[in-house]
Amino acid sequence: MILSGKVALITGSSRGIGNSIARLFLDNGAKVVICGSKLENALEAIKKLKQDMNVSDDNVMPIGINMKDRSNIESIVKSIIDKWGKIDILVNNAGITSNVSLLDSTDQEFLEMFEVNFFGVVTLTREVVKYMKIRGGSIINTSSMVGIYGSRNQSAYASSKFAINGLTKSLARELGIYNIRVNAVAPGVVETDMMNIVTPEMKESLIKMTPLNRMANPNDLTGIYLYLASDLSKFTTGTIINVDGGLVI
Ligand SMILES: NC(=O)c1ccc[n+]([C@@H]2O[C@H](COP(=O)([O-])OP(=O)(O)OC[C@H]3O[C@@H](n4cnc5c(N)ncnc54)[C@H](OP(=O)(O)O)[C@@H]3O)[C@@H](O)[C@H]2O)c1
C-alpha cells in the first residue's frame, strides 16, 4: 500500500473530486482527514464511505473548515496534529465557481471567490507547513484548465486558479529546502455538482473540444493525485499537470 503510514488532509472531500481522492488514498493505506465546509457535511460523507468501503474510525477524521472564515484554521490543524502527530499530504481542493460577465459582477463576488479558492489555501498551507517542515511532505493544489487559458464569463474563477498556479510554483521554490514538494493538478471538465452552473449547450461544446470526447468522472483524475502524494513523484515539484482529456495541449 503506497500511502501506508501517511496522514492526508484533503479539503473539499465531502463530495466531488476530493471525495474520490479520499477513497483512493484510504484504499492505499493513508489516514485521511475528510473536510466539508461544515462538520455535518464531513460526517455525512464518512457515513457514506463506511457504507461503500471497509473503513475504520481509526483511519478517518471529520473536519468542518469554511474557507470564508479562516479564524479557526490554526486550531483545526492543531487538532489533527494532536490526533495523528503529523500531516504528510495536504490536498488543497475545496473550491467554488461562478458564471458571470465582468459588467454584471461586483467586487464582492471577486473577493468571495478569492477568499475560498485562494486565501483559504494560503492560510491552511501556512499552518500545515509549520508541522510538515519537520519531516517533509507533499502539497497538491487543485487548479483548473481555465487557470491556463482563461474563460469567458468566469474571470473571477479563472483568476483565482491563475493565482493558485503562481502560489504552487513559488512555494515549490520556497519549501523545497524542507523536502516539501508543491504541485498542482489542472482538471478539464469533470462531472460533479460544480458543473451544474454550466448549460447543456456549453457542456456539449466543451466535450467537442476534448480529444477524448467526454467529460471526466472524478475517478479519472485520482491516479495523478496518488502519484503526486506518494514517493513515486519524489523528485517532482513546481509542476501543473493537466488531466483534461487533451483539452489543453
Ligand atoms: N468539476 C469540474 O469540472 C472542475 C474542473 C476544474 C477544476 N475543478 C476544481 O476541483 C475542485 C473540486 O471541485 P468539484 O468539482 O469536486 O466541486 P464540488 O463537487 O462542488 O465540491 C466542492 C467541495 O468544496 C467544498 N467547499 C465549497 N465551498 C467551501 C468553503 N467555503 N469552504 C470549505 N469547503 C468548501 C464543498 O464542501 P461542502 O460539501 O461542505 O459544501 C465540497 O466538498 C475545485 O477546486 C474546483 O475548482 C473542478
The ligand as a Tripos MOL2 file, in Angstrom:
@<TRIPOS>MOLECULE
LIG
   48    52     1     0     0
SMALL
NO_CHARGES

@<TRIPOS>ATOM
      1 N1        -15.8050   19.9430  -11.7370 N.am      1 LIG1
      2 C1        -15.0190   20.4690  -12.6400 C.2       1 LIG1
      3 O1        -15.2990   20.4240  -13.8560 O.2       1 LIG1
      4 C2        -13.7080   21.1110  -12.2320 C.ar      1 LIG1
      5 C3        -12.8280   21.4900  -13.2530 C.ar      1 LIG1
      6 C4        -11.6180   22.0790  -12.9120 C.ar      1 LIG1
      7 C5        -11.2960   22.2790  -11.5890 C.ar      1 LIG1
      8 N2        -12.1590   21.9180  -10.6070 N.ar      1 LIG1
      9 C6        -11.7590   22.1710   -9.2230 C.3       1 LIG1
     10 O2        -11.8270   20.9780   -8.4820 O.3       1 LIG1
     11 C7        -12.0520   21.2700   -7.0980 C.3       1 LIG1
     12 C8        -13.1820   20.4030   -6.5830 C.3       1 LIG1
     13 O3        -14.3410   20.6950   -7.3660 O.3       1 LIG1
     14 P1        -15.5760   19.6880   -7.5200 P.3       1 LIG1
     15 O4        -15.9340   19.6780   -8.9480 O.co2     1 LIG1
     16 O5        -15.2930   18.4190   -6.7950 O.co2     1 LIG1
     17 O6        -16.6670   20.5620   -6.7380 O.3       1 LIG1
     18 P2        -17.9490   20.1500   -5.8780 P.3       1 LIG1
     19 O7        -18.4480   18.8160   -6.2710 O.co2     1 LIG1
     20 O8        -18.8410   21.3340   -5.9730 O.co2     1 LIG1
     21 O9        -17.3510   20.0380   -4.3880 O.3       1 LIG1
     22 C9        -16.8290   21.1830   -3.7740 C.3       1 LIG1
     23 C10       -16.1710   20.8120   -2.4730 C.3       1 LIG1
     24 O10       -15.6060   22.0170   -1.9070 O.3       1 LIG1
     25 C11       -16.1740   22.2520   -0.6200 C.3       1 LIG1
     26 N3        -16.4050   23.6800   -0.3980 N.ar      1 LIG1
     27 C12       -17.2080   24.5230   -1.1090 C.ar      1 LIG1
     28 N4        -17.1960   25.7580   -0.5510 N.ar      1 LIG1
     29 C13       -16.3760   25.6860    0.5290 C.ar      1 LIG1
     30 C14       -15.9740   26.6150    1.5300 C.ar      1 LIG1
     31 N5        -16.4370   27.8840    1.5540 N.pl3     1 LIG1
     32 N6        -15.1210   26.1990    2.4950 N.ar      1 LIG1
     33 C15       -14.6660   24.9350    2.5130 C.ar      1 LIG1
     34 N7        -15.0260   23.9920    1.6230 N.ar      1 LIG1
     35 C16       -15.8700   24.3640    0.6340 C.ar      1 LIG1
     36 C17       -17.5060   21.5060   -0.6130 C.3       1 LIG1
     37 O11       -17.8500   21.2300    0.7310 O.3       1 LIG1
     38 P3        -19.4210   21.0480    1.2050 P.3       1 LIG1
     39 O12       -19.8530   19.7070    0.6870 O.co2     1 LIG1
     40 O13       -19.3670   21.0950    2.6540 O.co2     1 LIG1
     41 O14       -20.1860   22.1340    0.5620 O.co2     1 LIG1
     42 C18       -17.1550   20.2620   -1.4430 C.3       1 LIG1
     43 O15       -16.5010   19.2990   -0.6510 O.3       1 LIG1
     44 C19       -12.3330   22.7720   -7.0240 C.3       1 LIG1
     45 O16       -11.1770   23.4510   -6.6020 O.3       1 LIG1
     46 C20       -12.6490   23.1370   -8.4690 C.3       1 LIG1
     47 O17       -12.3540   24.4780   -8.7680 O.3       1 LIG1
     48 C21       -13.3550   21.3350  -10.9030 C.ar      1 LIG1
@<TRIPOS>BOND
     1     1     2 1
     2     2     3 2
     3     2     4 1
     4     4     5 ar
     5     4    48 ar
     6     5     6 ar
     7     6     7 ar
     8     7     8 ar
     9     8     9 1
    10     8    48 ar
    11     9    10 1
    12     9    46 1
    13    10    11 1
    14    11    12 1
    15    11    44 1
    16    12    13 1
    17    13    14 1
    18    14    15 2
    19    14    16 1
    20    14    17 1
    21    17    18 1
    22    18    19 2
    23    18    20 1
    24    18    21 1
    25    21    22 1
    26    22    23 1
    27    23    24 1
    28    23    42 1
    29    24    25 1
    30    25    26 1
    31    25    36 1
    32    26    27 ar
    33    26    35 ar
    34    27    28 ar
    35    28    29 ar
    36    29    30 ar
    37    29    35 ar
    38    30    31 1
    39    30    32 ar
    40    32    33 ar
    41    33    34 ar
    42    34    35 ar
    43    36    37 1
    44    36    42 1
    45    37    38 1
    46    38    39 2
    47    38    40 1
    48    38    41 1
    49    42    43 1
    50    44    45 1
    51    44    46 1
    52    46    47 1
@<TRIPOS>SUBSTRUCTURE
     1 LIG1         1 GROUP 0 **** ****
